Amino acid sequence: MPQVAISTIILVIFLGFFSFIGLYGYKIGRKTVEDYFAADRKLGTFVTLFTYFATLCSAFTFLGCAGWGYSKGLAWYGPIGVATALISINFYILGYRIWLLGKRFGYVSPPELIRDRFGKELQIIYALVMITFVLPYLAVQAMGAGYALEELSGGAVPYVFGAAIITIFMMFLVLGGMRSIAWTDTVMGVMMLGCLATAFVLVVMKGGGLSNIVAKIASESPAHLSRPGVGGFFTPGIWFGFMLLWVLADPLMPHLWMRMYVPKNVNVIKRMMVFFPLICLVVFFFPTWIGAMGYTMIPGLEGANVDRILPLLMVKFAPYWLMAIILAGSLAALISTADSQILALGSIFTRDIYASFINKKATTEKQVKMGRIFIIILCLFGFLIALRPVSTLVAITTAAFTGIGVLYPTTIAALYWKRATKWGAISSVIAGETVAVLLIYKILPGWLLIGSLPILPSLVVATLTLVVVSYLTTPPSPKRIAKFFDLFDSVFQPSDETKKFLDADKHRLKK
Amino acid sequence: MKKIHLPFWLPQTKRALVWYVLFILIFILYHDFWSWGTYQPLIGGWLPAWFLYDIVLIIAYAVIAFFFTRKYWPKPPQDIEEKK
């Protein structure tokens, strides 16, 4: 059978299967905002864990990680594997409180929650920041689709056409809402893990075994095996900076934040805190190693081309049908992220812009309908940005994460600090984002980075501004504070009366 | 005696302090700069020792997280837990 026919069959099966799941979710869904954007808050552990993991792992994980394993070496596992595992601390710090508030007040988008703590001005600022930084990240997925399909078809499907096919497919998928996405994400997550493991085994076998490959790397480029990586890239500052970047920015990505609204009970979040790091351990192991091993097998890739190492290795080593399945796995990785990003941005447009400012009396059915229209427009925007890829997947991703990570101090203040004021929060976000953008575009001098990444100085500025301006402005009204903190106090700080009751109960039990 | 109110980012109880220390320790151990600059010894002939250290660190974190969710994580109010 000709190769193009094989890849076409695999692609049709792939797209057809996930379309079926998407359609089923669409069919059984109810036309309410909570059902469409938050799957009626009824997802269990397995689906929530895998939708979180599949959403987190994008084209960047599959292609970009292998690319950095290739160009920087195994040292990349620390900042990407270990540091990403550590974000699970946020399931308690942020996730639990966000889940509590979502259950009590029915939030579906991140800025909605911020509005009730800091007011409408910050709601719109959060919405704009999230849209601005997630849109380029969305384009990363379309870029990845373009690369994967180009390789999958042996060049018969050009980059632009591949990106277009996947964009249309995603539009179709997202119309089914959070439930469809969570289900397809779960299957895609499992598929992705399987494909990465298969690709790893294949490269090891073709390379003559791990010991041989490692010996070859050690003789050709020992820096690929040790820290600080090739060219001494991971200085202590960069090492710390990446940890900061993932730990603080990942949970605030709107598509990941929204996943804290969907668990059916608290046990789901607890289990995620335990199992998520273990999944990270495995999932980032494979692409990092594949990239580092690929350096000795296909040398000479530079710039944005390093992101193509995994597809190139598959072309070189795998039988055609297997190569097509593994590259379909990379499509699964990027689609599972992009559909969630689109849904998240759709929810922000619908709830925080349309229903909050344009049509305040919009019915829930109208909101869901508008959400779908926004989603189609967003898909097209993402595709347009992907038409002219200007940087590597990792570079775009890092910039997007920096912009979102700046929101961390304000979000923590919203959930923990009663004295934080609206003006403190607004000025923190504006100051932090300004510094982040000026550093990303290298308008501010490099020494301000303190040897780290733009996230570090941006966070310092955002935190200081929040604290100073909050203390200089009038404290928020008790009514506003009570909305969140009465709930939190009842959970985290039992009242004196409750404490007395618990002590008495303990005493009784002892007797 | 006057009750002291600690800032929100500090542990408010002795129980919380234990978990603070454990989690912060993991974050500190991530910065294992003492083993930089070498890939030796190779465990099993292929896995750099520092890489195994990273794997063990993640597993240690997951174990701590497991006990944290069992022993410390406060329960939600009944109306939220039972909301259908």
Interface residues (C-beta under 8 A of the other chain):
Chain A: R41 L74 Y77 G78 G81 V82 A83 A85 L86 S88 I89 Y92 Y96 L100 K103 R104 L210 S211 I213 V214 A218 P222 L225 S226 R227 P228 P236 W239 F240 M243 N265 V266 K270 R271 M273 V274 F275 P277 L278 C280 L281 Y416 W417 L487 S490 V491 F492 Q493
Chain B: F8 W9 Q12 F23 I26 F27 Y30 H31 F33 S35 W36 G37 T38 Y39 L42 G44 G45 W46 L47 P48 W50 F51 D54 I55 L57 I58 I59 Y61 A62 A65 F66 F68 T69 W73 P74 K75 P76 P77 I80 E81 K83
